[in-house]
Amino acid sequence: MRKRSHRVRAVTALVAAAVLGAAGCDAVGGDSPGGPGGQARASRPSPTPSWDTTPDSVAAVGDSITRGFDACSVLSDCPRVSWATGDSPEVDSLAVRLLGRQRAATHSWNYAVTGARMADLPAQMARAAARRPQLVTVMAGANDACRDTTAAMTSVADFRARFEEALRTLRRSLPKAQVYVASVPNLKRLWSQGRTNALGKQIWKLGICPSMLGDADSFSAAATLRRDTVQNRVEAYNAVLKEVCAKDRYCRFDGNAVHDFRFGTAQLSHWDWFHPSTDGQARLAEIAYRTVTAKEPVS
């Protein structure tokens, strides 16, 4: 009996050791020590990065909207009312809301260019990265849809490739800089609002977004198809922005908040009735601030 008891205890100890050894491997992971050659290959998942809701510097890239085009005077930029970096108290830009007015004056930069398309974003991003900002804002895509004809619109594939290139450009020098991406506005809604103003329609004839705004009062089958084609392309662009941003650990898309915002006549430029007015810029700043400071990203 005593010998048998010793044998039972020995077997129990061996089983316990085996169980503990297996548990130890599971706790460390599949690449724990003990593989071929006895080499340790510890592999632990990287922790989820924390989004900083209080970045202390902001750089903006994009197009005429971020330049405040037509918000102050006809066919002119007005960066002081930019939703991203402007210093106008009427707007309270994202930079002012995040940094305070005094710090925003020295720690925010606007590299957006009126007329820019997504193909121009990589070069803008390189300039922005040189400032080493903690947050970069992106609003681009409207000009990719606003072409002379629908056939001239940027393809969805090219739009995606250039946006991905812009993010790679940033990541080469600033791997952890945060990025806020605004959706492309609903161009068809802007047409439906602006077409009620005679002056605005005259300005449109100077070449503002002809693919959407051309023959503004026509409801022919061809005109309707043209506008729907532009709108469908805008929605495809926004899907790209969402998908590409979701793959970047430090990128937040606005969840189509800009696209879904119902710009009224008070939010449209009283020069061209298409670009945001000062009030419209303030609404864009609110959307951006809400997205950047949210504890969780918009789904």
C-alpha positions as CSV (number, residue, x, y, z in Angstrom):
1,M,0.0,0.0,0.0
2,R,2.8,2.4,0.9
3,K,4.6,1.8,-2.5
4,R,1.3,2.2,-4.3
5,S,0.7,5.5,-2.5
6,H,4.2,6.7,-3.5
7,R,3.4,5.8,-7.2
8,V,0.1,7.7,-7.0
9,R,1.7,10.8,-5.6
10,A,4.4,10.7,-8.3
11,V,1.9,10.3,-11.1
12,T,-0.2,13.2,-9.7
13,A,2.9,15.4,-9.5
14,L,3.8,14.7,-13.1
15,V,0.2,15.4,-14.3
16,A,0.2,18.7,-12.3
17,A,3.5,19.8,-13.8
18,A,2.2,19.0,-17.3
19,V,-1.0,21.0,-16.7
20,L,0.9,24.0,-15.3
21,G,3.4,23.8,-18.2
22,A,0.5,23.9,-20.7
23,A,-1.2,26.7,-18.9
24,G,2.1,28.6,-18.9
25,C,2.4,28.3,-22.7
26,D,-1.2,29.5,-23.2
27,A,-0.5,32.5,-21.0
28,V,2.5,33.6,-22.9
29,G,1.2,32.8,-26.3
30,G,1.8,30.5,-29.2
31,D,5.3,31.9,-29.8
32,S,6.5,31.1,-26.3
33,P,9.9,29.5,-25.6
34,G,10.1,25.8,-26.4
35,G,9.8,25.8,-30.2
36,P,12.3,24.3,-32.6
37,G,15.8,25.1,-31.4
38,G,14.5,26.3,-28.0
39,Q,14.5,29.9,-29.2
40,A,12.2,32.3,-27.4
41,R,9.8,34.3,-29.7
42,A,7.6,36.2,-27.3
43,S,4.7,37.7,-29.0
44,R,2.2,39.9,-27.3
45,P,-0.6,42.0,-28.9
46,S,0.2,45.7,-29.0
47,P,-2.1,47.8,-26.7
48,T,-4.8,49.8,-28.3
49,P,-3.6,53.4,-28.6
50,S,-5.4,56.0,-26.6
51,W,-6.9,58.9,-28.7
52,D,-5.7,62.2,-27.3
53,T,-8.7,64.5,-27.1
54,T,-6.5,67.5,-26.3
55,P,-3.8,67.7,-29.0
56,D,-1.7,70.8,-28.7
57,S,-1.1,71.6,-32.4
58,V,-3.2,71.4,-35.6
59,A,-2.4,71.3,-39.3
60,A,-5.0,71.4,-42.0
61,V,-5.0,70.1,-45.5
62,G,-7.7,70.1,-48.2
63,D,-9.5,72.4,-50.5
64,S,-11.4,75.7,-50.8
65,I,-13.8,74.9,-47.9
66,T,-10.8,74.8,-45.5
67,R,-9.5,78.0,-47.0
68,G,-12.8,79.8,-46.3
69,F,-13.4,80.5,-50.0
70,D,-16.2,82.9,-50.7
71,A,-17.1,83.3,-47.0
72,C,-15.9,86.9,-46.8
73,S,-15.8,88.2,-50.4
74,V,-16.6,86.9,-53.9
75,L,-14.2,84.4,-55.4
76,S,-11.6,84.9,-52.6
77,D,-10.1,82.8,-49.9
78,C,-10.7,83.9,-46.3
79,P,-8.6,81.7,-44.0
80,R,-9.4,83.7,-40.9
81,V,-12.9,82.0,-40.9
82,S,-11.6,78.5,-41.7
83,W,-13.4,75.9,-39.7
84,A,-10.0,74.2,-39.1
85,T,-7.5,76.9,-38.2
86,G,-9.2,80.3,-38.5
87,D,-9.0,82.9,-35.7
88,S,-12.4,84.5,-36.2
89,P,-14.5,84.6,-33.0
90,E,-17.6,84.1,-35.2
91,V,-16.4,80.6,-36.1
92,D,-14.3,79.4,-33.1
93,S,-12.3,77.1,-35.3
94,L,-11.3,73.6,-34.3
95,A,-7.8,74.9,-33.5
96,V,-9.2,77.7,-31.3
97,R,-11.5,75.3,-29.5
98,L,-8.7,72.8,-28.8
99,L,-5.8,75.1,-28.1
100,G,-7.2,78.5,-27.1
101,R,-7.0,81.6,-29.3
102,Q,-3.5,82.6,-28.3
103,R,-1.9,79.2,-28.8
104,A,-3.8,78.5,-32.0
105,A,-2.1,81.6,-33.5
106,T,1.3,79.9,-33.2
107,H,0.5,76.2,-33.2
108,S,-1.9,75.8,-36.2
109,W,-1.2,75.8,-39.9
110,N,-3.4,75.8,-43.0
111,Y,-2.0,74.1,-46.0
112,A,-5.3,73.6,-47.9
113,V,-5.5,75.0,-51.4
114,T,-8.6,76.2,-53.3
115,G,-9.3,73.9,-56.2
116,A,-7.2,71.0,-54.7
117,R,-8.2,67.4,-55.4
118,M,-7.3,64.3,-53.6
119,A,-4.3,63.9,-56.0
120,D,-2.9,67.1,-54.4
121,L,-3.2,65.8,-50.8
122,P,0.1,63.9,-50.6
123,A,2.1,67.1,-51.2
124,Q,0.0,69.1,-48.8
125,M,0.5,66.3,-46.2
126,A,4.2,66.5,-46.6
127,R,4.2,70.2,-45.9
128,A,1.9,69.7,-42.9
129,A,4.1,66.9,-41.5
130,A,7.1,69.2,-41.5
131,R,5.4,71.1,-38.7
132,R,5.1,67.9,-36.7
133,P,1.5,68.6,-35.6
134,Q,-0.3,66.3,-33.1
135,L,-3.5,66.5,-35.2
136,V,-4.0,66.8,-39.0
137,T,-7.4,67.7,-40.4
138,V,-8.4,66.5,-43.8
139,M,-11.3,67.8,-45.9
140,A,-11.0,66.9,-49.6
141,G,-13.0,65.3,-52.4
142,A,-15.5,67.8,-53.5
143,N,-13.3,69.0,-56.4
144,D,-12.9,65.4,-57.5
145,A,-16.6,65.3,-58.1
146,C,-16.9,68.9,-59.2
147,R,-15.6,68.6,-62.8
148,D,-16.6,69.9,-66.2
149,T,-18.4,66.6,-66.9
150,T,-19.2,63.5,-64.9
151,A,-16.7,61.6,-67.1
152,A,-13.9,63.8,-65.8
153,M,-14.6,63.0,-62.2
154,T,-11.8,61.2,-60.3
155,S,-12.3,57.5,-60.3
156,V,-13.0,55.8,-57.0
157,A,-9.9,53.7,-57.4
158,D,-7.7,56.7,-58.0
159,F,-9.3,58.6,-55.1
160,R,-8.5,55.7,-52.8
161,A,-4.9,55.4,-54.0
162,R,-4.2,59.1,-53.5
163,F,-5.8,59.1,-50.0
164,E,-3.7,56.1,-49.0
165,E,-0.6,57.8,-50.4
166,A,-1.4,60.9,-48.4
167,L,-1.6,58.9,-45.1
168,R,1.6,57.0,-46.0
169,T,3.3,60.4,-46.5
170,L,2.3,61.5,-43.0
171,R,3.2,58.2,-41.4
172,R,6.7,58.1,-42.8
173,S,7.6,61.0,-40.5
174,L,4.8,61.1,-37.9
175,P,3.6,57.5,-37.2
176,K,1.5,58.6,-34.3
177,A,0.0,61.9,-35.4
178,Q,-3.8,61.9,-35.2
179,V,-5.9,62.5,-38.2
180,Y,-9.4,63.8,-38.4
181,V,-11.1,63.1,-41.7
182,A,-14.3,65.1,-42.7
183,S,-16.7,63.6,-45.2
184,V,-17.4,65.2,-48.5
185,P,-20.4,67.4,-48.3
186,N,-23.7,66.5,-50.0
187,L,-23.3,68.5,-53.2
188,K,-26.8,67.8,-54.4
189,R,-28.3,69.4,-51.3
190,L,-26.0,72.4,-51.8
191,W,-27.4,72.7,-55.4
192,S,-31.0,72.4,-54.1
193,Q,-30.5,75.1,-51.6
194,G,-28.4,77.5,-53.7
195,R,-30.6,77.4,-56.8
196,T,-33.2,79.5,-55.1
197,N,-30.8,82.5,-55.3
198,A,-30.5,84.4,-58.6
199,L,-27.1,85.9,-57.8
200,G,-25.7,82.6,-56.7
201,K,-26.7,81.0,-60.0
202,Q,-24.9,83.7,-61.9
203,I,-21.7,83.0,-59.9
204,W,-22.1,79.3,-60.6
205,K,-21.8,80.1,-64.4
206,L,-18.3,81.3,-63.8
207,G,-17.3,77.6,-63.4
208,I,-18.2,76.5,-59.8
209,C,-18.8,72.8,-59.8
210,P,-20.3,72.5,-63.3
211,S,-20.9,68.8,-63.0
212,M,-23.5,69.5,-60.3
213,L,-24.4,73.1,-60.8
214,G,-24.6,73.4,-64.6
215,D,-28.1,74.1,-66.0
216,A,-29.2,74.6,-62.4
217,D,-32.9,75.1,-63.2
218,S,-33.1,72.1,-65.5
219,F,-35.0,69.0,-64.4
220,S,-34.6,67.1,-67.7
221,A,-33.8,63.4,-67.6
222,A,-30.2,64.2,-68.6
223,A,-29.7,66.9,-65.9
224,T,-31.2,64.6,-63.2
225,L,-29.0,61.7,-64.2
226,R,-25.9,63.9,-64.2
227,R,-26.6,65.2,-60.7
228,D,-27.4,61.7,-59.4
229,T,-24.1,60.5,-60.9
230,V,-22.2,63.1,-59.1
231,Q,-24.0,62.4,-55.8
232,N,-23.3,58.6,-56.2
233,R,-19.6,59.4,-56.7
234,V,-19.5,61.5,-53.6
235,E,-21.1,58.7,-51.5
236,A,-18.5,56.3,-53.0
237,Y,-15.7,58.7,-52.0
238,N,-17.0,58.9,-48.4
239,A,-17.1,55.1,-48.3
240,V,-13.4,55.1,-49.2
241,L,-12.5,57.8,-46.6
242,K,-14.3,55.7,-43.9
243,E,-12.6,52.4,-45.0
244,V,-9.1,53.7,-45.4
245,C,-9.3,55.7,-42.1
246,A,-10.5,52.7,-40.2
247,K,-7.2,50.9,-41.1
248,D,-5.1,53.6,-39.5
249,R,-4.9,53.3,-35.7
250,Y,-4.7,57.1,-35.3
251,C,-7.4,58.2,-37.8
252,R,-11.0,59.3,-37.1
253,F,-13.7,59.7,-39.7
254,D,-16.6,61.9,-38.9
255,G,-19.2,59.2,-39.6
256,N,-20.6,61.2,-42.5
257,A,-21.5,64.1,-40.2
258,V,-20.5,66.8,-42.7
259,H,-22.2,65.0,-45.6
260,D,-25.4,64.6,-43.6
261,F,-25.4,68.2,-42.2
262,R,-28.4,70.0,-43.7
263,F,-26.8,73.3,-44.8
264,G,-29.5,75.9,-45.1
265,T,-29.2,79.4,-46.7
266,A,-27.7,80.8,-43.5
267,Q,-24.9,78.3,-43.7
268,L,-24.1,79.1,-47.4
269,S,-21.9,81.8,-48.8
270,H,-24.0,84.9,-49.8
271,W,-21.6,85.3,-52.7
272,D,-21.9,81.9,-54.5
273,W,-24.6,80.1,-52.4
274,F,-22.5,76.9,-52.5
275,H,-19.5,77.2,-50.3
276,P,-20.0,77.5,-46.5
277,S,-20.6,81.0,-45.1
278,T,-19.1,82.1,-41.8
279,D,-22.0,80.4,-40.0
280,G,-21.4,77.3,-42.1
281,Q,-17.8,77.3,-41.2
282,A,-18.8,77.4,-37.5
283,R,-21.0,74.4,-38.0
284,L,-18.1,72.5,-39.5
285,A,-15.9,73.5,-36.6
286,E,-18.5,72.1,-34.2
287,I,-18.7,68.8,-36.0
288,A,-14.9,68.5,-36.0
289,Y,-14.5,69.4,-32.4
290,R,-17.3,66.9,-31.4
291,T,-15.5,64.1,-33.3
292,V,-12.0,64.9,-32.1
293,T,-13.0,65.2,-28.4
294,A,-15.3,62.2,-28.3
295,K,-14.2,59.4,-26.0
296,E,-14.9,56.8,-28.7
297,P,-14.8,57.1,-32.5
298,V,-18.0,57.6,-34.4
299,S,-19.2,54.3,-35.8
